[in-house]
Amino acid sequence: MAVIVSHGQPSEPDPPEAELAGLARQVAALLPGRDIRSATLAKPGALDAVLADAGPAPLIYPLFMTDGWFTRSALPKRVGNPAAHILAPFGADPSLPALARDILAETLAGRGWRADDTCLVIAAHGSGRSRNSARATEAFAEALAALLRFREVRLGYVEEPPYLGDVVFDTGAQAICLPFFAASGGHVQEDLPEALNLAGFPGARLDPLGIHARVPQLIAAALARAMQEQAA
């Protein structure tokens, strides 16, 4: 069995739990014969219930953006099974920059813009306690820049400097904001629009990477590789 795990929303756990279950069904449709389940950490008992039927060595796919404390400490403790194989998180998937390139290329084409005339703002979570989140965002931005050359790339965070609200001034009208987030949680729905609105950001505002229609394919490919390694 493979289990897709996300943070969820502690204040309202059921909607994210249902959304993640829908994602798991999409991934399962791409991996016929494979049992793909899901659970959010915020939904009490959800992960324990799924793992009770997961077998001796389940695959755990973290729908997180950062390979840090959650994936290396919190999640293994919650899983409680040393034989479980925890994959690299969504944000560290080597194919994610290519997906972002395609999304951005479509946005540019739809507006008749050229990348080398456009300012790209990557909005991310950040952390006041660890550099892991910023490092993950920086690595993603560097890989993306090698695939698509923008006039300027700015990184802005919700929880550490440089803050998003400080980097979205004076971008010019030809600008795109790409949220480096796995889901449309509170930060994406509230903090990002607030920062962009306060700065009068005039550019295109994209959905977070984690809800793009091609994400199930990306996750299915990662799980397929891990399953092949398990079987070898």
N, C-alpha and C positions, 0 to 999 in steps of 0.2 A: 504494500500500500504506500501511496504518497500522500502527504498532508501539506496543503498550502496554508501557511500561518501568517496572519497580519496583526497589527496592533489593535485595530478596532477602535471603538469609542466608548470609554467607561461611562460617560453620562447618558448615553443612549445606545446600548450594545446591539440591539436586535437588527436595525437596518444595515449596519456594516456586516453583521454576521450573514444576513441574507444575500447581500451583494457578493460577498466572498464565496458563498455557496454557488451562486450563479457562475462566477468565474471558474470554480472547480468543475462544474458541469461542462463548460466550454472546453477546458483543457482535457477532460476525460473523453470528449467526443473526438479529439485529435489523437488519442492514445487508446484505440479499441482494445478491450479486454483488460485494461488496467483500472485498478480501483483508486480513484482520486478523490480525496476528501478535503475538508477545510475546517478551520477554526480560528477565531480571533482570541487574542489573549485577554481582551476586555470582557468577554462573555463568560460569566462564572460557570465553570465546569465543562465548557465546550471542548477544550483541548483534551482534558482527561477522558471525556466520553469517546472522542474519536480514537485516541491512542489505545483505549481498551480493546479495540478490534483491529489494531494496526499490525499485529504480528511481531515477531522478534526483532526485526531490523527495518523499520520504516524509513522512507525518505521524507525529509522535512524541507519544504521550500519556503524560505522566509521572504514574504512580500514586504521587505524593508528596503530602504535606500542605502543603508550603511552597514558595513561589516565591522561592527564594534561590540559594545557591551551587550546589546540585546541578543546578537547572534552567537557571541562567544561565551556569555555567562548566563544571562537571564533565560534565554530560550533553552539551552541544554538542561538547566535546573528544572524548568517547567516540564520538559519532556521526560526527564528522569530515566533515560534508557541509554547507557553508554554505547549500545550497538546501533542506535539510530544514526543515520547519516544526514547531517544538516548541510545542505547545499549552500553555495555562495548566494547572498541575497540578490534580489531583483536589481537593485541599484548598481551592483558590481558586475552584472552580466556583460560579457565583452561585446555582445551584439546590440546592447542598448544604444550606444552612440550612433550606430547605423540607423536604428529605428528613429531616433531623434532627427537625424539628418533628413530622412525621408519626410517626416512630419513638417519640418521647417521648409524643405524644398517645396512642398505642396502649398504651404502658406505664402511663401515668396511668389510662387507662380500665380497663385490666385489673386494677388494684389499687384502683380506686374512689377515686383521689386527685384533688385539684385542683392545677393548676400553681401557683396563688398561695399554696398552703399547703406547697409542696414546695421543698426545696433541691436545686439541680442542681449537680453537680460535673463540670466538663469536664477530663478527664485528657489531657495532651498531652506531647509529647516535650521541647520546649524545647531550649536550647543554651547552653553556657557560653561560646561564642565569638561568637555573633551574636544580635541581637534579632529576626531574621526569623521564626523559628519562633513566638516569643511574639506577634509582631505578627499573624501569620496566625491564631493561636488567638483573639486578642482581636477581630479583625475578624469571625471566624465567630461568636463569642459575642455580639457586638453585633447582628449580623444576626439571629441566632436569637432574641435577647431582644425584637426588634421583632415577631416572629411568635408568640411564646408567652411569657407573663409568669410567671416563677417568683418564689417568695418571695425567693429569693436565688440568685445564680449565682456559683460559686467556680471559679477556674482553678488547676490544680495541675500541675506539670511534673515530669518524671523527671530532667532534667539542668540545671535552673536553679531558683532561688527565684521564687515560692513553691513549695516542693516539695509533691508530692501528699500525702505522708505528714503534712505539717503543716496542710493545709487540710481534711482529712476528719474532724477531731475535731469533736464537738458539732454535727453536722448535724441531729440528730434522726432518728427512725426513718423519717420520710417524706422520703427523699432518693434521688436517682438519680445514678449515675456513668456518664457517657458518654465513652468513649475516642475522642479525636480522632486516630485512627490509620488508616492505609490497609490494614493487614494484621494478622494475629494472630502477630506475631513475638515475639522474646524479651521486649521491654518489656511487651507485653500479657499474655503468658502467665506472666511471672515478676515483673517490677517492680511492675506495678499491683496484682496480688493481694497481694503482700507488704506494700505500703504500706497498702492497705485493711484487711488482716487485723490489722496491728500497731495500727492506730487503732481497731479494732473497728467498722468502718463497717457500719451496720445496714441500709443501703438496697439498692435494686435495682442490679445490676451488668450493664450492657449490653455487647453485642459491639461491637467497633470499627466505625466508620462504613463503612470500606472493604469489609467483607464482607457488607453487607446485600444482600438479594435484588434490590433495585431499582438497585443500582450499575451493572449492565450497561446498563440503560436510560439512566442518566445519562451514561455514557461514550459510548454510541452516539449520543446527541443531540449531544454536543460534537463528535464526529468528523463527524457529518453536516453540522453547520454549517461546519466547517473545509473539508470537501470541496466544499460549495457555493461557498465563497469562492475555493477554488482554481480551480473551473470557471468562475467569473465573468470 
